[in-house]
Amino acid sequence: MDKPRLLDSGLVATVMKYGSRANAWIYRRTNGKVGGSWRVGAGFRKPVPTLLLEHTGRRSGKTFTAPLLYITDGADIVVVGSQGGKADHPQWYLNLLAHPAAHVQIGSERKAVVARAADDAERERLWPRLVEAYADFDTYQSWTQRRIPVVLLSPA
């Protein structure tokens, strides 16, 4: 599948920004009953669980929230910095590199986590599981030159 022509445009970035804000708003108000499953693309037939990641801006120090697809790996939560295959890493990923202490909300439960990028061996082990959960991750990887990061969120 060819990369969508407008994927790296400002319009797509704006749609993603406001779509994420709307998803986080409704997720919080319903404790994930609405917005707690991703049903777009490969998720249409096989919905993927969604969490809210609260993280600190690396420059502003403000708190931001990003809805993300996830899987679990033992006590860790695993998320992917795919950003739909866009050319740049998502802001939440760059923020976590600077400030790894964060919070996640899954359903009504909110907990503190510490983030770290998966090393090469962990990424190789986890990537097939992530693609099994959401097949579009492989498509997104084919659309970008960057290596899409996998992030482990461990209990704080």
C-alpha positions as protocol buffer text, in pm:
chain_id: "A"
residue {
  index: 1
  type: MET
  ca { x: 0 y: 0 z: 0 }
}
residue {
  index: 2
  type: ASP
  ca { x: 136 y: 342 z: -96 }
}
residue {
  index: 3
  type: LYS
  ca { x: 181 y: 613 z: 166 }
}
residue {
  index: 4
  type: PRO
  ca { x: -113 y: 858 z: 162 }
}
residue {
  index: 5
  type: ARG
  ca { x: -9 y: 1174 z: -21 }
}
residue {
  index: 6
  type: LEU
  ca { x: -119 y: 1414 z: 254 }
}
residue {
  index: 7
  type: LEU
  ca { x: -3 y: 1208 z: 554 }
}
residue {
  index: 8
  type: ASP
  ca { x: 272 y: 1453 z: 654 }
}
residue {
  index: 9
  type: SER
  ca { x: 61 y: 1764 z: 589 }
}
residue {
  index: 10
  type: GLY
  ca { x: -42 y: 2020 z: 846 }
}
residue {
  index: 11
  type: LEU
  ca { x: -406 y: 1927 z: 787 }
}
residue {
  index: 12
  type: VAL
  ca { x: -350 y: 1567 z: 899 }
}
residue {
  index: 13
  type: ALA
  ca { x: -154 y: 1687 z: 1203 }
}
residue {
  index: 14
  type: THR
  ca { x: -443 y: 1917 z: 1300 }
}
residue {
  index: 15
  type: VAL
  ca { x: -703 y: 1643 z: 1255 }
}
residue {
  index: 16
  type: MET
  ca { x: -492 y: 1405 z: 1468 }
}
residue {
  index: 17
  type: LYS
  ca { x: -444 y: 1670 z: 1739 }
}
residue {
  index: 18
  type: TYR
  ca { x: -813 y: 1755 z: 1776 }
}
residue {
  index: 19
  type: GLY
  ca { x: -925 y: 1394 z: 1728 }
}
residue {
  index: 20
  type: SER
  ca { x: -694 y: 1290 z: 2013 }
}
residue {
  index: 21
  type: ARG
  ca { x: -827 y: 1568 z: 2236 }
}
residue {
  index: 22
  type: ALA
  ca { x: -1186 y: 1464 z: 2166 }
}
residue {
  index: 23
  type: ASN
  ca { x: -1104 y: 1097 z: 2232 }
}
residue {
  index: 24
  type: ALA
  ca { x: -934 y: 1183 z: 2564 }
}
residue {
  index: 25
  type: TRP
  ca { x: -1224 y: 1407 z: 2669 }
}
residue {
  index: 26
  type: ILE
  ca { x: -1490 y: 1142 z: 2612 }
}
residue {
  index: 27
  type: TYR
  ca { x: -1269 y: 860 z: 2747 }
}
residue {
  index: 28
  type: ARG
  ca { x: -1229 y: 1046 z: 3078 }
}
residue {
  index: 29
  type: ARG
  ca { x: -1599 y: 1121 z: 3111 }
}
residue {
  index: 30
  type: THR
  ca { x: -1702 y: 761 z: 3044 }
}
residue {
  index: 31
  type: ASN
  ca { x: -1405 y: 587 z: 3212 }
}
residue {
  index: 32
  type: GLY
  ca { x: -1316 y: 435 z: 2877 }
}
residue {
  index: 33
  type: LYS
  ca { x: -1659 y: 293 z: 2799 }
}
residue {
  index: 34
  type: VAL
  ca { x: -1651 y: 523 z: 2495 }
}
residue {
  index: 35
  type: GLY
  ca { x: -1308 y: 570 z: 2338 }
}
residue {
  index: 36
  type: GLY
  ca { x: -1158 y: 271 z: 2515 }
}
residue {
  index: 37
  type: SER
  ca { x: -1129 y: 65 z: 2195 }
}
residue {
  index: 38
  type: TRP
  ca { x: -977 y: 166 z: 1861 }
}
residue {
  index: 39
  type: ARG
  ca { x: -1210 y: 63 z: 1578 }
}
residue {
  index: 40
  type: VAL
  ca { x: -1039 y: 226 z: 1279 }
}
residue {
  index: 41
  type: GLY
  ca { x: -846 y: 52 z: 1002 }
}
residue {
  index: 42
  type: ALA
  ca { x: -746 y: -297 z: 1117 }
}
residue {
  index: 43
  type: GLY
  ca { x: -928 y: -220 z: 1443 }
}
residue {
  index: 44
  type: PHE
  ca { x: -1263 y: -215 z: 1264 }
}
residue {
  index: 45
  type: ARG
  ca { x: -1289 y: -594 z: 1270 }
}
residue {
  index: 46
  type: LYS
  ca { x: -1059 y: -649 z: 1566 }
}
residue {
  index: 47
  type: PRO
  ca { x: -1087 y: -357 z: 1813 }
}
residue {
  index: 48
  type: VAL
  ca { x: -769 y: -271 z: 2006 }
}
residue {
  index: 49
  type: PRO
  ca { x: -770 y: -148 z: 2368 }
}
residue {
  index: 50
  type: THR
  ca { x: -686 y: 218 z: 2420 }
}
residue {
  index: 51
  type: LEU
  ca { x: -539 y: 398 z: 2720 }
}
residue {
  index: 52
  type: LEU
  ca { x: -476 y: 759 z: 2806 }
}
residue {
  index: 53
  type: LEU
  ca { x: -110 y: 855 z: 2860 }
}
residue {
  index: 54
  type: GLU
  ca { x: -51 y: 1170 z: 3067 }
}
residue {
  index: 55
  type: HIS
  ca { x: 299 y: 1302 z: 3012 }
}
residue {
  index: 56
  type: THR
  ca { x: 498 y: 1620 z: 3072 }
}
residue {
  index: 57
  type: GLY
  ca { x: 603 y: 1846 z: 2788 }
}
residue {
  index: 58
  type: ARG
  ca { x: 980 y: 1851 z: 2749 }
}
residue {
  index: 59
  type: ARG
  ca { x: 990 y: 2229 z: 2688 }
}
residue {
  index: 60
  type: SER
  ca { x: 668 y: 2364 z: 2837 }
}
residue {
  index: 61
  type: GLY
  ca { x: 645 y: 2147 z: 3149 }
}
residue {
  index: 62
  type: LYS
  ca { x: 270 y: 2125 z: 3086 }
}
residue {
  index: 63
  type: THR
  ca { x: 73 y: 1802 z: 3120 }
}
residue {
  index: 64
  type: PHE
  ca { x: -53 y: 1652 z: 2795 }
}
residue {
  index: 65
  type: THR
  ca { x: -274 y: 1349 z: 2729 }
}
residue {
  index: 66
  type: ALA
  ca { x: -244 y: 1109 z: 2437 }
}
residue {
  index: 67
  type: PRO
  ca { x: -485 y: 823 z: 2365 }
}
residue {
  index: 68
  type: LEU
  ca { x: -277 y: 523 z: 2257 }
}
residue {
  index: 69
  type: LEU
  ca { x: -331 y: 162 z: 2156 }
}
residue {
  index: 70
  type: TYR
  ca { x: -161 y: -84 z: 2388 }
}
residue {
  index: 71
  type: ILE
  ca { x: -82 y: -442 z: 2475 }
}
residue {
  index: 72
  type: THR
  ca { x: 54 y: -580 z: 2800 }
}
residue {
  index: 73
  type: ASP
  ca { x: 375 y: -770 z: 2860 }
}
residue {
  index: 74
  type: GLY
  ca { x: 380 y: -904 z: 3214 }
}
residue {
  index: 75
  type: ALA
  ca { x: 347 y: -602 z: 3444 }
}
residue {
  index: 76
  type: ASP
  ca { x: 446 y: -363 z: 3162 }
}
residue {
  index: 77
  type: ILE
  ca { x: 219 y: -180 z: 2923 }
}
residue {
  index: 78
  type: VAL
  ca { x: 351 y: -154 z: 2567 }
}
residue {
  index: 79
  type: VAL
  ca { x: 270 y: 138 z: 2334 }
}
residue {
  index: 80
  type: VAL
  ca { x: 393 y: 230 z: 1987 }
}
residue {
  index: 81
  type: GLY
  ca { x: 509 y: 567 z: 1853 }
}
residue {
  index: 82
  type: SER
  ca { x: 366 y: 504 z: 1508 }
}
residue {
  index: 83
  type: GLN
  ca { x: 180 y: 832 z: 1459 }
}
residue {
  index: 84
  type: GLY
  ca { x: 9 y: 667 z: 1163 }
}
residue {
  index: 85
  type: GLY
  ca { x: 338 y: 635 z: 974 }
}
residue {
  index: 86
  type: LYS
  ca { x: 413 y: 1008 z: 973 }
}
residue {
  index: 87
  type: ALA
  ca { x: 775 y: 1111 z: 913 }
}
residue {
  index: 88
  type: ASP
  ca { x: 836 y: 1244 z: 1267 }
}
residue {
  index: 89
  type: HIS
  ca { x: 815 y: 1081 z: 1607 }
}
residue {
  index: 90
  type: PRO
  ca { x: 504 y: 1176 z: 1806 }
}
residue {
  index: 91
  type: GLN
  ca { x: 545 y: 1451 z: 2064 }
}
residue {
  index: 92
  type: TRP
  ca { x: 444 y: 1219 z: 2348 }
}
residue {
  index: 93
  type: TYR
  ca { x: 740 y: 994 z: 2268 }
}
residue {
  index: 94
  type: LEU
  ca { x: 989 y: 1282 z: 2264 }
}
residue {
  index: 95
  type: ASN
  ca { x: 837 y: 1409 z: 2590 }
}
residue {
  index: 96
  type: LEU
  ca { x: 878 y: 1069 z: 2756 }
}
residue {
  index: 97
  type: LEU
  ca { x: 1245 y: 1058 z: 2657 }
}
residue {
  index: 98
  type: ALA
  ca { x: 1293 y: 1383 z: 2851 }
}
residue {
  index: 99
  type: HIS
  ca { x: 1047 y: 1308 z: 3135 }
}
residue {
  index: 100
  type: PRO
  ca { x: 988 y: 932 z: 3173 }
}
residue {
  index: 101
  type: ALA
  ca { x: 756 y: 964 z: 3476 }
}
residue {
  index: 102
  type: ALA
  ca { x: 397 y: 954 z: 3351 }
}
residue {
  index: 103
  type: HIS
  ca { x: 47 y: 827 z: 3429 }
}
residue {
  index: 104
  type: VAL
  ca { x: -185 y: 599 z: 3238 }
}
residue {
  index: 105
  type: GLN
  ca { x: -559 y: 562 z: 3261 }
}
residue {
  index: 106
  type: ILE
  ca { x: -709 y: 233 z: 3155 }
}
residue {
  index: 107
  type: GLY
  ca { x: -1083 y: 236 z: 3200 }
}
residue {
  index: 108
  type: SER
  ca { x: -1141 y: 403 z: 3537 }
}
residue {
  index: 109
  type: GLU
  ca { x: -800 y: 303 z: 3678 }
}
residue {
  index: 110
  type: ARG
  ca { x: -521 y: 562 z: 3681 }
}
residue {
  index: 111
  type: LYS
  ca { x: -166 y: 465 z: 3776 }
}
residue {
  index: 112
  type: ALA
  ca { x: 187 y: 600 z: 3775 }
}
residue {
  index: 113
  type: VAL
  ca { x: 434 y: 453 z: 3526 }
}
residue {
  index: 114
  type: VAL
  ca { x: 793 y: 501 z: 3417 }
}
residue {
  index: 115
  type: ALA
  ca { x: 860 y: 493 z: 3044 }
}
residue {
  index: 116
  type: ARG
  ca { x: 1157 y: 363 z: 2852 }
}
residue {
  index: 117
  type: ALA
  ca { x: 1218 y: 282 z: 2489 }
}
residue {
  index: 118
  type: ALA
  ca { x: 1242 y: -89 z: 2419 }
}
residue {
  index: 119
  type: ASP
  ca { x: 1591 y: -205 z: 2332 }
}
residue {
  index: 120
  type: ASP
  ca { x: 1647 y: -385 z: 2000 }
}
residue {
  index: 121
  type: ALA
  ca { x: 1586 y: -734 z: 2141 }
}
residue {
  index: 122
  type: GLU
  ca { x: 1266 y: -626 z: 2321 }
}
residue {
  index: 123
  type: ARG
  ca { x: 1138 y: -450 z: 2010 }
}
residue {
  index: 124
  type: GLU
  ca { x: 1203 y: -757 z: 1795 }
}
residue {
  index: 125
  type: ARG
  ca { x: 1018 y: -975 z: 2048 }
}
residue {
  index: 126
  type: LEU
  ca { x: 724 y: -737 z: 2092 }
}
residue {
  index: 127
  type: TRP
  ca { x: 672 y: -614 z: 1734 }
}
residue {
  index: 128
  type: PRO
  ca { x: 496 y: -933 z: 1611 }
}
residue {
  index: 129
  type: ARG
  ca { x: 261 y: -918 z: 1911 }
}
residue {
  index: 130
  type: LEU
  ca { x: 187 y: -552 z: 1840 }
}
residue {
  index: 131
  type: VAL
  ca { x: 114 y: -628 z: 1473 }
}
residue {
  index: 132
  type: GLU
  ca { x: -108 y: -918 z: 1581 }
}
residue {
  index: 133
  type: ALA
  ca { x: -305 y: -673 z: 1797 }
}
residue {
  index: 134
  type: TYR
  ca { x: -318 y: -407 z: 1523 }
}
residue {
  index: 135
  type: ALA
  ca { x: -202 y: -510 z: 1175 }
}
residue {
  index: 136
  type: ASP
  ca { x: -176 y: -150 z: 1052 }
}
residue {
  index: 137
  type: PHE
  ca { x: 145 y: -100 z: 1255 }
}
residue {
  index: 138
  type: ASP
  ca { x: 331 y: -290 z: 980 }
}
residue {
  index: 139
  type: THR
  ca { x: 175 y: -65 z: 716 }
}
residue {
  index: 140
  type: TYR
  ca { x: 275 y: 246 z: 911 }
}
residue {
  index: 141
  type: GLN
  ca { x: 632 y: 119 z: 937 }
}
residue {
  index: 142
  type: SER
  ca { x: 641 y: 78 z: 557 }
}
residue {
  index: 143
  type: TRP
  ca { x: 531 y: 441 z: 513 }
}
residue {
  index: 144
  type: THR
  ca { x: 815 y: 598 z: 712 }
}
residue {
  index: 145
  type: GLN
  ca { x: 1194 y: 593 z: 703 }
}
residue {
  index: 146
  type: ARG
  ca { x: 1220 y: 618 z: 1082 }
}
residue {
  index: 147
  type: ARG
  ca { x: 1216 y: 310 z: 1301 }
}
residue {
  index: 148
  type: ILE
  ca { x: 887 y: 329 z: 1483 }
}
residue {
  index: 149
  type: PRO
  ca { x: 963 y: 319 z: 1857 }
}
residue {
  index: 150
  type: VAL
  ca { x: 815 y: 71 z: 2100 }
}
residue {
  index: 151
  type: VAL
  ca { x: 781 y: 201 z: 2455 }
}
residue {
  index: 152
  type: LEU
  ca { x: 749 y: 5 z: 2778 }
}
residue {
  index: 153
  type: LEU
  ca { x: 548 y: 166 z: 3059 }
}
residue {
  index: 154
  type: SER
  ca { x: 646 y: -3 z: 3385 }
}
residue {
  index: 155
  type: PRO
  ca { x: 466 y: 43 z: 3718 }
}
residue {
  index: 156
  type: ALA
  ca { x: 627 y: 327 z: 3915 }
}
